[in-house]
Amino acid sequence: MARYYFSDSSLAVEDLYVYTRQSLIDALASAQTPEDRAQLFRNLAALRDSSRRSLAVNVDQPIGLSDSELERLINSPDGRLTLNRMVSVPANSQPVLMRLLVVLGPLRPPAPQEGEAEAEQGGASPAGPFSLDAPDDESVSLVYVARDLSTVQKLLEQLQNVVLVLFLAGLLTAGTGAYALAGQALQPLRRVQRAAERIGGQNLTERVPVPRTGDEVESLAMALNAMLGRLEGSFEAQRRFTSDASHELRTPVTAISGHASYLLRRTNPSGQQAESLRIIQRESERLTNLIASLLQLARSDSGALVITREPILAALFLFEITQELAPLAQAQGTALRTEGEDVTFEGDPDRLKQVLINLVSNALKAGAQTITLRSARLADEVRLSVQDDGPGIPADQLERLFDRFYRLEDSRSRDQGGAGLGLSIARGIVDAHGGRIWLESEPGAGTTAHVQLPIGNVPELGEEDVP
């Protein structure tokens, strides 16, 4: 009959015979000591084992309750206990997770209703299930009804997979959308950044674009433009002062030098007077060179430095420089030599000769015994190097040598006519060519100055083109 009403479930019934619901509650309450409680549960286990009847349950692994679960069932108000339990069924080799309902109460069929007695005599199925709602003075049974949860588990797993797929799809969609929106929102800021990176001392007249977004990016662009305007005014005032001061100084310095020369030639000064006049003449010439250098720096800073580009043969160019500086090197006992590839590149020969002569002059001032001018091709660039065997330069001062008026040894440079502007002018010329200049040195091992320039759009010359 139970199988009829619970065809998809595993069932088990355990009769307790002599116990009623109330007597079980009283017996559990009277068992005060652990020994008494253990004895009570042993008695109940013996009754359950001897009276157990089951359907669709493996007889070797019957459904059962632990002592604590049985105690909870006895003390429950409605005599019911719901558990999840692994149940071994004959159809499966492995236990199956089932939802288990355990009911404690009298087990008897319901009273037949009118017309049901005739149906039972005719062999029909009863109209309703057995009732567990009976008086408390009847003996009770344990009824187990286990429902397979595999279908529910599969449904939950499928639902979990669907939720996971939806979550991943939503996450991907949200991430892609957020990335696109963030990129669109940051695009004006990137334009401002690129424009700000292009602006330097040579093009302070440029401004960053101001996006009409009405937010902090627009305010930032306007603030940057205002700052660039102030910097441009400051740089322009500095350049104007340098240029104007240099122009104003040229006339009196030339006059001083001219008068000193006149006095030396046309008068008969005493020995001390002649020495003083020669000092005046020498310092005037140094000041004239300084003024010329300042004017060139002012033109370079303002972007007015004119570069006339033409094809240059690197090896021939370096050889001409050594020929020009040979008398000065011989007077000092220094050997000048050239080596490397004969690379054709584009540049201003007069300006670049000024750079190389300055580098060689620095090596001569440092007391080098051998100076090598070298050319080499690196992809689409040419590198011109000046290597000497002088005393070398400390590493912490290599970059500072390009600062204006900075001298490694002030007293020696001043005695030899140096003003600390040569390398600054050289850097300005190289920058105007789109190249770079730097120094490599080690104290006691000499110094190498590198000038790296783009080759430019020049045809390769054949042997018949070389003069």
Secondary structure, DSSP 8 states (H G I E B T S, - for coil): -HHHH-TTEEEEEEEEEEEEHHHHHHHHHH--SHHHHHHHHHHHHHHHHHH-EEESS-TTS-----HHHHHHHHHSTTSEEEEEEEE--TT-SS-EEEEEEEEEE--B-----TTHHHHHHTT---SS--B----TTSEEEEEEEEEE-HHHHHHHHHHHHHHHHHHHHHHHHHHHHHHHHHHHHHHHHHHHHHHHHH--TT-TT--------SSHHHHHHHHHHHHHHHHHHHHHHHHHHHHHHHHHHHHHHHHHHHHHHHHHHHS---HHHHHHHHHHHHHHHHHHHHHHHHHHHHHHHTT------EEEEHHHHHHHHHHHHHHHHHHHT-EEEEEE---EEEE-HHHHHHHHHHHHHHHHHTT-SEEEEEEEEETTEEEEEEEE-SS---GGGTTGGGSTT--SSHHHHHHTT--S-HHHHHHHHHHHTT-EEEEEE-TTS-EEEEEEEE--S-----GGG--
